[in-house]
Amino acid sequence: MGDKKTSAALPASGAGLLRFFEDETKGVKVDPKIVVSVPISLIIVSWLLDILLIP
């Protein structure tokens, strides 16, 4: 009985949903922290420039 449960595929993997995230693609690998921090820092810099340079 234990072998039957471990060999059964989950519905998500059977539908191909997990396979999308397992595939490696070519391209530049960027850390998610950088993806989040760069736009936030640009927003903060633009706010500071707006506050300090335009009276």
MOPAC internal coordinates of N, CA, C and O (Angstrom, degrees):
PM7 1SCF
backbone

  N    0.0000 0     0.00 0     0.00 0    0    0    0
  C    1.4373 1     0.00 0     0.00 0    1    0    0
  C    1.5314 1   111.64 1     0.00 0    2    1    0
  O    1.2310 1   120.13 1   145.19 1    3    2    1
  N    1.3193 1   117.36 1   -34.81 1    3    2    1
  C    1.4544 1   121.15 1  -179.29 1    5    3    2
  C    1.5173 1   112.50 1   -65.53 1    6    5    3
  O    1.2310 1   120.23 1   145.69 1    7    6    5
  N    1.3403 1   117.17 1   -34.31 1    7    6    5
  C    1.4580 1   120.31 1   179.19 1    9    7    6
  C    1.5234 1   111.70 1   -68.93 1   10    9    7
  O    1.2310 1   120.61 1   146.25 1   11   10    9
  N    1.3029 1   116.44 1   -33.75 1   11   10    9
  C    1.4550 1   120.36 1  -178.81 1   13   11   10
  C    1.5323 1   111.49 1   -67.10 1   14   13   11
  O    1.2310 1   120.29 1   141.72 1   15   14   13
  N    1.3189 1   117.05 1   -38.28 1   15   14   13
  C    1.4595 1   120.53 1  -179.17 1   17   15   14
  C    1.5338 1   111.36 1   -71.29 1   18   17   15
  O    1.2310 1   119.46 1   141.84 1   19   18   17
  N    1.3227 1   118.63 1   -38.16 1   19   18   17
  C    1.4624 1   120.41 1  -177.35 1   21   19   18
  C    1.5119 1   112.24 1   -75.30 1   22   21   19
  O    1.2310 1   119.57 1   154.38 1   23   22   21
  N    1.3385 1   118.43 1   -25.62 1   23   22   21
  C    1.4551 1   119.89 1  -178.64 1   25   23   22
  C    1.5261 1   112.60 1   -87.51 1   26   25   23
  O    1.2310 1   119.48 1   168.67 1   27   26   25
  N    1.3114 1   118.59 1   -11.33 1   27   26   25
  C    1.4620 1   121.41 1  -179.55 1   29   27   26
  C    1.5186 1   109.93 1   -73.25 1   30   29   27
  O    1.2310 1   120.71 1   -45.56 1   31   30   29
  N    1.3276 1   116.24 1   134.44 1   31   30   29
  C    1.4555 1   121.41 1   179.65 1   33   31   30
  C    1.5254 1   110.29 1   -83.76 1   34   33   31
  O    1.2310 1   120.87 1   -34.65 1   35   34   33
  N    1.3047 1   115.94 1   145.35 1   35   34   33
  C    1.4587 1   120.85 1   175.42 1   37   35   34
  C    1.5231 1   109.45 1   -73.53 1   38   37   35
  O    1.2310 1   119.73 1   -26.65 1   39   38   37
  N    1.3103 1   118.12 1   153.35 1   39   38   37
  C    1.4702 1   119.48 1   179.75 1   41   39   38
  C    1.5270 1   113.04 1   -60.40 1   42   41   39
  O    1.2310 1   119.74 1   143.53 1   43   42   41
  N    1.3236 1   118.09 1   -36.47 1   43   42   41
  C    1.4615 1   120.06 1  -178.88 1   45   43   42
  C    1.5182 1   110.77 1   -66.73 1   46   45   43
  O    1.2310 1   119.81 1   138.20 1   47   46   45
  N    1.3331 1   117.97 1   -41.80 1   47   46   45
  C    1.4558 1   119.20 1  -179.73 1   49   47   46
  C    1.5203 1   110.56 1   -74.59 1   50   49   47
  O    1.2310 1   120.21 1   150.53 1   51   50   49
  N    1.3019 1   117.19 1   -29.47 1   51   50   49
  C    1.4528 1   120.43 1   176.99 1   53   51   50
  C    1.5216 1   111.60 1   -68.36 1   54   53   51
  O    1.2310 1   119.85 1   149.61 1   55   54   53
  N    1.3089 1   117.89 1   -30.39 1   55   54   53
  C    1.4575 1   121.84 1  -179.98 1   57   55   54
  C    1.5210 1   111.95 1   -85.14 1   58   57   55
  O    1.2310 1   119.89 1   175.06 1   59   58   57
  N    1.3263 1   117.82 1    -4.94 1   59   58   57
  C    1.4544 1   120.83 1   179.06 1   61   59   58
  C    1.5094 1   114.13 1    87.17 1   62   61   59
  O    1.2310 1   119.68 1  -168.25 1   63   62   61
  N    1.3301 1   118.22 1    11.75 1   63   62   61
  C    1.4575 1   120.43 1  -178.05 1   65   63   62
  C    1.5204 1   111.99 1   -74.17 1   66   65   63
  O    1.2310 1   119.93 1   143.79 1   67   66   65
  N    1.3260 1   117.74 1   -36.21 1   67   66   65
  C    1.4556 1   120.24 1  -179.83 1   69   67   66
  C    1.5104 1   112.03 1   -79.56 1   70   69   67
  O    1.2310 1   119.84 1   154.65 1   71   70   69
  N    1.2891 1   117.90 1   -25.35 1   71   70   69
  C    1.4606 1   121.32 1  -178.73 1   73   71   70
  C    1.5317 1   111.05 1   -64.09 1   74   73   71
  O    1.2310 1   120.07 1   148.59 1   75   74   73
  N    1.3183 1   117.47 1   -31.41 1   75   74   73
  C    1.4686 1   121.02 1   179.23 1   77   75   74
  C    1.5270 1   110.90 1   -59.77 1   78   77   75
  O    1.2310 1   119.89 1   139.32 1   79   78   77
  N    1.3171 1   117.81 1   -40.68 1   79   78   77
  C    1.4513 1   121.20 1  -176.85 1   81   79   78
  C    1.5201 1   112.22 1   -82.10 1   82   81   79
  O    1.2310 1   119.53 1   163.36 1   83   82   81
  N    1.3155 1   118.50 1   -16.64 1   83   82   81
  C    1.4508 1   121.14 1   179.18 1   85   83   82
  C    1.5185 1   112.21 1   -83.77 1   86   85   83
  O    1.2310 1   119.49 1   159.89 1   87   86   85
  N    1.3087 1   118.57 1   -20.11 1   87   86   85
  C    1.4594 1   121.59 1  -177.44 1   89   87   86
  C    1.5218 1   110.26 1   -73.29 1   90   89   87
  O    1.2310 1   121.34 1   -45.88 1   91   90   89
  N    1.3287 1   115.05 1   134.12 1   91   90   89
  C    1.4572 1   120.65 1   175.23 1   93   91   90
  C    1.5197 1   108.62 1   -93.37 1   94   93   91
  O    1.2310 1   120.46 1   -48.41 1   95   94   93
  N    1.3075 1   116.73 1   131.59 1   95   94   93
  C    1.4535 1   120.61 1   178.95 1   97   95   94
  C    1.5161 1   109.06 1  -112.15 1   98   97   95
  O    1.2310 1   121.20 1   -23.78 1   99   98   97
  N    1.3260 1   115.32 1   156.22 1   99   98   97
  C    1.4530 1   120.14 1   176.85 1  101   99   98
  C    1.5159 1   108.65 1   -79.03 1  102  101   99
  O    1.2310 1   121.13 1   -31.43 1  103  102  101
  N    1.3081 1   115.45 1   148.57 1  103  102  101
  C    1.4479 1   119.43 1   178.72 1  105  103  102
  C    1.5165 1   111.11 1   141.71 1  106  105  103
  O    1.2310 1   121.59 1     1.53 1  107  106  105
  N    1.3019 1   114.56 1  -178.47 1  107  106  105
  C    1.4562 1   121.60 1  -177.93 1  109  107  106
  C    1.5252 1   108.68 1   -79.56 1  110  109  107
  O    1.2310 1   120.57 1   -49.76 1  111  110  109
  N    1.3161 1   116.51 1   130.24 1  111  110  109
  C    1.4599 1   121.53 1   176.56 1  113  111  110
  C    1.5311 1   107.98 1   -92.28 1  114  113  111
  O    1.2310 1   120.43 1   -57.40 1  115  114  113
  N    1.3191 1   116.78 1   122.60 1  115  114  113
  C    1.4585 1   122.43 1  -178.62 1  117  115  114
  C    1.5186 1   107.79 1  -119.32 1  118  117  115
  O    1.2310 1   121.15 1   -46.56 1  119  118  117
  N    1.3145 1   115.41 1   133.44 1  119  118  117
  C    1.4539 1   121.36 1   178.80 1  121  119  118
  C    1.5353 1   109.45 1   -67.34 1  122  121  119
  O    1.2310 1   119.28 1   -43.30 1  123  122  121
  N    1.3055 1   118.98 1   136.70 1  123  122  121
  C    1.4720 1   120.38 1   179.82 1  125  123  122
  C    1.5190 1   113.68 1   -59.54 1  126  125  123
  O    1.2310 1   120.22 1   151.60 1  127  126  125
  N    1.3252 1   117.18 1   -28.40 1  127  126  125
  C    1.4725 1   119.50 1   177.60 1  129  127  126
  C    1.5172 1   110.88 1   -63.28 1  130  129  127
  O    1.2310 1   120.12 1   142.86 1  131  130  129
  N    1.3215 1   117.37 1   -37.14 1  131  130  129
  C    1.4657 1   121.05 1   178.79 1  133  131  130
  C    1.5225 1   109.84 1   -69.47 1  134  133  131
  O    1.2310 1   120.37 1   139.86 1  135  134  133
  N    1.3141 1   116.90 1   -40.14 1  135  134  133
  C    1.4677 1   121.07 1  -179.40 1  137  135  134
  C    1.5205 1   110.91 1   -62.22 1  138  137  135
  O    1.2310 1   119.92 1   146.00 1  139  138  137
  N    1.3198 1   117.76 1   -34.00 1  139  138  137
  C    1.4589 1   121.16 1  -179.95 1  141  139  138
  C    1.5268 1   111.34 1   -84.35 1  142  141  139
  O    1.2310 1   120.17 1   140.53 1  143  142  141
  N    1.3352 1   117.28 1   -39.47 1  143  142  141
  C    1.4629 1   119.89 1  -173.27 1  145  143  142
  C    1.5322 1   113.77 1   -75.38 1  146  145  143
  O    1.2310 1   119.38 1   148.42 1  147  146  145
  N    1.3190 1   118.79 1   -31.58 1  147  146  145
  C    1.4676 1   119.98 1  -178.52 1  149  147  146
  C    1.5358 1   111.61 1   -65.67 1  150  149  147
  O    1.2310 1   118.15 1   129.98 1  151  150  149
  N    1.3105 1   121.12 1   -50.02 1  151  150  149
  C    1.4695 1   118.53 1   177.89 1  153  151  150
  C    1.5274 1   113.60 1   -63.58 1  154  153  151
  O    1.2310 1   120.50 1   142.82 1  155  154  153
  N    1.3335 1   116.66 1   -37.18 1  155  154  153
  C    1.4624 1   119.29 1   178.48 1  157  155  154
  C    1.5221 1   110.38 1   -64.14 1  158  157  155
  O    1.2310 1   120.24 1   137.36 1  159  158  157
  N    1.3261 1   117.14 1   -42.64 1  159  158  157
  C    1.4667 1   119.53 1   179.15 1  161  159  158
  C    1.5270 1   111.17 1   -67.10 1  162  161  159
  O    1.2310 1   119.48 1   144.56 1  163  162  161
  N    1.3248 1   118.60 1   -35.44 1  163  162  161
  C    1.4666 1   119.97 1   176.51 1  165  163  162
  C    1.5207 1   111.65 1   -66.02 1  166  165  163
  O    1.2310 1   120.08 1   143.08 1  167  166  165
  N    1.3047 1   117.45 1   -36.92 1  167  166  165
  C    1.4663 1   120.68 1   176.94 1  169  167  166
  C    1.5161 1   110.17 1   -65.32 1  170  169  167
  O    1.2310 1   119.91 1   136.41 1  171  170  169
  N    1.3300 1   117.77 1   -43.59 1  171  170  169
  C    1.4610 1   121.53 1  -179.52 1  173  171  170
  C    1.5242 1   110.51 1   -64.96 1  174  173  171
  O    1.2310 1   120.02 1   137.25 1  175  174  173
  N    1.3280 1   117.56 1   -42.75 1  175  174  173
  C    1.4703 1   120.63 1   179.16 1  177  175  174
  C    1.5222 1   110.14 1   -63.74 1  178  177  175
  O    1.2310 1   119.88 1   138.18 1  179  178  177
  N    1.3239 1   117.84 1   -41.82 1  179  178  177
  C    1.4637 1   119.36 1   179.84 1  181  179  178
  C    1.5278 1   111.33 1   -66.61 1  182  181  179
  O    1.2310 1   119.91 1   142.82 1  183  182  181
  N    1.3350 1   117.77 1   -37.18 1  183  182  181
  C    1.4631 1   120.00 1   175.44 1  185  183  182
  C    1.5239 1   111.21 1   -64.17 1  186  185  183
  O    1.2310 1   120.31 1   136.97 1  187  186  185
  N    1.3335 1   117.01 1   -43.03 1  187  186  185
  C    1.4627 1   120.07 1   179.87 1  189  187  186
  C    1.5238 1   111.24 1   -64.59 1  190  189  187
  O    1.2310 1   120.13 1   139.36 1  191  190  189
  N    1.3254 1   117.35 1   -40.64 1  191  190  189
  C    1.4644 1   119.98 1   177.72 1  193  191  190
  C    1.5217 1   110.42 1   -64.82 1  194  193  191
  O    1.2310 1   120.02 1   141.88 1  195  194  193
  N    1.2981 1   117.57 1   -38.12 1  195  194  193
  C    1.4534 1   120.55 1   178.79 1  197  195  194
  C    1.5186 1   111.59 1   -66.99 1  198  197  195
  O    1.2310 1   120.01 1   140.28 1  199  198  197
  N    1.3237 1   117.59 1   -39.72 1  199  198  197
  C    1.4477 1   121.15 1  -177.98 1  201  199  198
  C    1.5335 1   111.54 1   -75.14 1  202  201  199
  O    1.2310 1   119.92 1   137.77 1  203  202  201
  N    1.3155 1   117.75 1   -42.23 1  203  202  201
  C    1.4580 1   120.86 1  -173.35 1  205  203  202
  C    1.5265 1   114.21 1   -83.96 1  206  205  203
  O    1.2310 1   119.51 1   146.94 1  207  206  205
  N    1.3091 1   118.54 1   -33.06 1  207  206  205
  C    1.4608 1   120.26 1  -173.45 1  209  207  206
  C    1.5208 1   113.90 1   -96.07 1  210  209  207
  O    1.2310 1   119.62 1   157.09 1  211  210  209
  N    1.3012 1   118.34 1   -22.91 1  211  210  209
  C    1.4568 1   120.42 1  -179.71 1  213  211  210
  C    1.5256 1   108.39 1  -113.01 1  214  213  211
  O    1.2310 1   120.55 1   -76.35 1  215  214  213
  N    1.3439 1   116.56 1   103.65 1  215  214  213
  C    1.4759 1   119.89 1  -177.82 1  217  215  214
  C    1.5139 1   112.77 1   -74.01 1  218  217  215
  O    1.2310 1   120.10 1   180.00 1  219  218  217

